[in-house]
Amino acid sequence: MKQYILFFFLLFALATGVPGQSSAQTTKSKSDVEMLIRRASKIKSPQISYAYISLNMFKQLLNPVLSEEPMLKEMFGNMKSLRRFFTTGPEGEKLLATVLEPFMQEDENVMGMELMTINRENGMMSVIYAGSDNILLINDSSECLSVVYVVGLTYDAFEQIFKGDVIDFDF
């Protein structure tokens, strides 16, 4: 069971609700962020690797594991999609960074998503933004820019996964 989940997250690389948001704000912010991510997915560049996993693919990948583990089903059962970008050159990095510029400014709140963590270490900046039902992870180094956007994964579930409370990744 752990191998399936580990394989899933390693393969695709790598919230609780935002307090004070009305449902109208949440719906609007989701669509704004989703539109931004979709705009990024339309960039045509050989220096940007892009992957999309839909709800149906999640069901195929995770149902055998989720049916055996109720705790994991609670955490992963609401995932709707995952989009992953990875740059392989300076031109791709520039194009992707331009689209994601609002999230690269380190603002506390962008399009309804709250800045959860930011870390600068050894020339790399890692940022996590969380909305009511989505997570945006950005890793920007001098060599590449990688972005993962997950719809349907709460920030609490994300923290449990990577703290080793649920799955030990041996990091």
N, C-alpha and C positions, 0 to 999 in steps of 0.2 A: 504494500500500500504506500509506504513512504517513497518507494522508488518511482511510482507514478507521479506523485506530486513533485518530488525533487526533479524528475525528468521534465515535467511540464514547465516549472519555473526556470530551470537552467536553460531549457530550449528557447524560451521566449524572453530571457534576460531580465530578465529585468534588464467609513468616516462617519465616523459617527456624524450625525447631522450637524450642520453648522449652526450654533446657537443664534437665535434672533432672526433667522431667515423665514419668511413666509413661503408657502408653497408656490406662489406666483414667482417669487425671486428665485427659488430653486429651479423651477422649470425654465425660466429665462436663462439663468446662468448655465445650466446644463446645455442648452441649445447653443449659447455663445461659445462655450468651450468646445463642444462637439463640432461646431462649424469651423473653429480654428484648427482643430485636429484634422478634420476632413480636408481643409485647405492644404495643410501640410502633406496629406497623403497624395495630393494631386501634383506635387512637385515632380517634375520629370528630370531626374539627374542620375547618371550612373554611379554617383558618389553617395547616394542615399539608398540604404537597404530598408525596405518597408514590409511589415507583416501584419496581417489582420486575422484575428480569430473571432468568429461569430458565436452566437448563443448555441447554434447547432453543433459546432465543433467542440465547444465546452462540454456539452452533453455527452458527446461521443468519447472525449478524453477522460472526463471525470466521473461519469455515472457509475462505472464498475467500482470505483473507490468510494464514492459518496454513498452508495447504497449500503456499504459495509460499515461506514463510520458516521454516525449521526452528528458528531461534533464538527467534522469537516463539512458535512452537508450544510450545516447552519452557516459556516464561514464562506464557503465557495458556491453554495447553491444559488445565490442571487447574481452571480457574475453574468454579464450580458455580452461584453465584447472586450477585446484587448487589441490595442494598436501599438506597434513597436517600430521605432525608427532608429537607424544606426548609420552614422556617416563614415565614409571611407576616404575622404579627402577634403581639402580646404574649401573647395567650391561648394560641395554638398553641405558642409558645416555652416558656411555663410548663408546659404539658401534656407536651411532649416532654422537657424538662429533668427533670421529675419522674421519668419512667420511666428516663432515662439517668443519674440521680443517682449511681449507684456509679462511673461513669466520669468524672464531673465533679469528683471529689474529689482528683484528681492522685495517687492511690495507685500504688505501683510495680507491683502485681499485682492485677488485678480479674478474678474468675471464670476464672482461668487465663490471662488475657491480660496480657502485659508492656507497661508504659509504655515506648514507644520514644523519642518526642519530645514536648516541650511547648514552645510558643512563645507569648509574650504580647507583642503589639505593636500600638500605635495602638488600644487598646480591644478587640482581638480576641484570643481564646485559640484556638490550634490544638493539637489533641492527636492522637497516633497511638498506638494499642494494636495489638499483634500477638500472635496465638496461633500454634499449630503450623501452621495452614493457613487463617488468616483475618486480615483487617485491619479495624480500626475507625477511621475518621477523623471527628473532630468539630471543627467550626469554630463558635465561639460569639462573636458580636459583639453590640453593643447593638441592632442592627437585625434580626438573624435568627440562627437556629441551624440548621446543616446537618450532616447525618450521612450517612456512606456506610459500609456494612458489606459487605465482599466475602469470600465463602467460596471458598477454593481459590487465592488469590493469596498467594505468600510475601512476606515483608518484603524479602528480597533482590531479588526481581523488581520490587516496588514501587519500591525505591530506584533500580534501574537505569533504570526508565521515566522517573522524574522528575529524575534527574541528567542525562538526555540521552544516556546511553550507548547506548540502543537507539533511542529516538525523540526527535527534537529538537522540543520543543514551543514553542521560541522565547519562553520566559518570561524 
